[in-house]
Amino acid sequence: MNHTKFSNHHNFVKLCSLDCLDYVVTDMPVEDRHILYALKENHVNIIYRKFFNN
């Protein structure tokens, strides 16, 4: 997932609750404190890695 999906400007379809997730992989650190808190409260591991286009 790229970091733009964390903004509030997207309409999402709920597939599962956060407690069903083990990991979120993204291209930038999560900076939104509400999202970060929710992920941490549900023990979701956050992996970020900057992806480069070749």
C-alpha positions as CSV (number, residue, x, y, z in Angstrom):
1,M,0.0,0.0,0.0
2,N,1.4,3.4,-0.7
3,H,1.2,6.1,1.9
4,T,-1.6,8.1,0.2
5,K,-4.1,5.4,1.2
6,F,-3.8,6.6,4.8
7,S,-5.4,9.9,4.1
8,N,-9.1,10.5,4.9
9,H,-9.9,11.3,1.3
10,H,-10.4,7.8,0.2
11,N,-13.5,5.7,0.3
12,F,-12.6,2.2,1.4
13,V,-14.5,-1.1,1.6
14,K,-14.0,-2.8,4.9
15,L,-12.6,-6.3,4.4
16,C,-11.8,-7.1,8.0
17,S,-11.2,-5.5,11.3
18,L,-7.7,-4.4,12.3
19,D,-7.3,-7.3,14.7
20,C,-7.4,-9.7,11.8
21,L,-4.2,-8.1,10.3
22,D,-0.7,-9.1,11.1
23,Y,1.2,-6.6,8.9
24,V,0.7,-3.4,6.9
25,V,3.4,-2.8,4.3
26,T,3.7,0.7,3.0
27,D,6.2,3.0,1.2
28,M,6.4,5.7,3.9
29,P,6.2,5.7,7.7
30,V,2.7,6.1,9.1
31,E,2.5,9.7,10.4
32,D,-1.2,10.0,11.3
33,R,-1.3,9.5,15.0
34,H,-4.8,8.1,15.0
35,I,-4.1,5.5,12.4
36,L,-0.8,4.7,14.1
37,Y,-2.5,4.3,17.5
38,A,-5.2,2.0,16.0
39,L,-2.6,-0.2,14.3
40,K,-0.5,-0.5,17.5
41,E,-3.5,-1.1,19.7
42,N,-4.4,-4.0,17.4
43,H,-0.8,-5.3,17.4
44,V,-0.4,-4.7,13.6
45,N,3.2,-4.7,12.6
46,I,4.1,-1.8,10.3
47,I,6.7,-2.4,7.6
48,Y,7.8,0.5,5.5
49,R,10.2,0.5,2.6
50,K,10.6,3.1,0.0
51,F,9.9,1.5,-3.4
52,F,11.6,2.8,-6.5
53,N,10.3,2.7,-10.0
54,N,12.8,1.3,-12.4
